[in-house]
Amino acid sequence: MSGKDKTMKNSNVKIAALLVALVGSFVSTAGAQVPPPKPPGPPPVLRVFLDWPGADMAFFRAEIPFVELVPRLEDAQVHVVIKPERVGDKDGFTLSFAGLREFQGENNALTYIPLPLVKPEDVNKGLAGMVKIGLLRYAAKTPVGKDLSVRFLDQTKPTSVIDKWDFWVFSLSANAFLMGETQYKDWSTYGSVSASRVTPELKIRTSVYGNREKMWFDLGDDIYESSSHGYGFSGLIVWSLGKHWSAGAFLSVESSTYANLKVSVSAAPAIEFNFFPYSESTKQQFRVLYRIGYTGTRYNEETIFLKTSEGLLQESLSWAYEVKRPWGSATLQLQGSHFFHDFSKNRVELEGEVSFRIWRGLSFEVDGNYTRIRDQLALQRGGATYEEVLLRQKQLATGYDYSFSVGLNFSFGSTRSNVVNPRFGNGGRSFSISM
């Protein structure tokens, strides 16, 4: 083989090797996978050097998870020094907070006085709580600040304030109506007084009301006069049994010429369950209330069931849903009841109310009600005269009734209490002016 042929052969070998290397590099590059981006790590936390010789650092790390307790002062952003000292006339601790690096100049000091004879582990927990309070101002300026929240452990009762009303709220209502012409006059009055006292553990509401009406007609050959009245008392007491349960009792006394009641007294224990915790009552409630009670009645006239007096057991079940918003509140309630001696003597009632805030204790209310009635036990045996029917002086047999009203409501009295107790609903009315 000549020298020229050897040179060409070597050149071909080199070219082939170069091509193989290029193909291998291409295949290797094509088959390689781009590594996925690394997930972002946790945000940097506040670095703290805790200066307390003999401290249980593992305990403090567990109690203060939003900071990193570093072993060297030069790595810290905040220097915390805890010293046992005499605070006043008691043994306690002083906690000094000194800002380092970007927090330079932000310093603070707190004191902690444990209760007498408290256990060492409770002292550590108390100190850890004070350290957390002192570090919040620094941690709030770090990326973990958006994940921090403050919870207030209220050990002071809402009623622990000085209040000249002793947390009683009173409502007054008065209404007078006069109308007349040559052959007709109508005069009526209505009034009520209510009082309530509400604490987280106990709720009391009472109300007394009365109304009278007198009408006069000149019929030419005869003069017709009619009068009617109604009086009553209602009371409610409720005990708190936890986040969802309540127990209480209702008491009422009533007298009415229209309803043929000389006097009727009812007493009923009750229990209630709220599907939402009562602490959420400022937003919404869904309460179910069951009560069972005894009613003793004396009638003005003998009833269609030939009774002048009787005592009966009755039970009822009600559902109430209520929402509250900045503009006011809305309530929808459904209730069913029956007498035990005859289950066909029952009724179902649907009621709704919307209240709009106007100014401070003043609000505008719209109220509607529909009732299916099957329990008219007090109807008079002798019926009603033509005049009594026209003037609605006596209750008549009916299968339903409905009502609609608008009015103003104004409440006054104690404004010092922070108590909100929605159990058993309102349980009474306030000062209202019908329109």
Secondary structure, DSSP 8 states (H G I E B T S, - for coil): --HHHHHHHHHHHHHHHHHHHHHHHHHHHHH--------------EEEEEE-TT--HHHHHHH-TTEEE-SSGGG-SEEEEEEEEEETTEEEEEEEEEE-GGGTT-EEEEEE---TT--HHHHHHHHHHHHHHHHHHHHTTSGGGGG--------S-TT-S--TTTTEEEEEEEEEEEEEETTEEEEEEEEEEEEEEE-SSEEEEEEEEEEEEEEEEE-SS-EEEEEEEEEEEEEEEEEE-SSSEEEEEEEEEEEETTTTEEEEEEEEEEEEEESS-GGGTTTEEEEEEEEEEEEEEEESS-BTTS-SEEEEEEEEEEEEEEEEETTEEEEEEEEEEEETTEEEEEEEEEEEEEEEEEETTEEEEEEEEEEEE------BTT---HHHHHTT-S----SEEEEEEEEEEE-EE---------TT---S--EEEE-
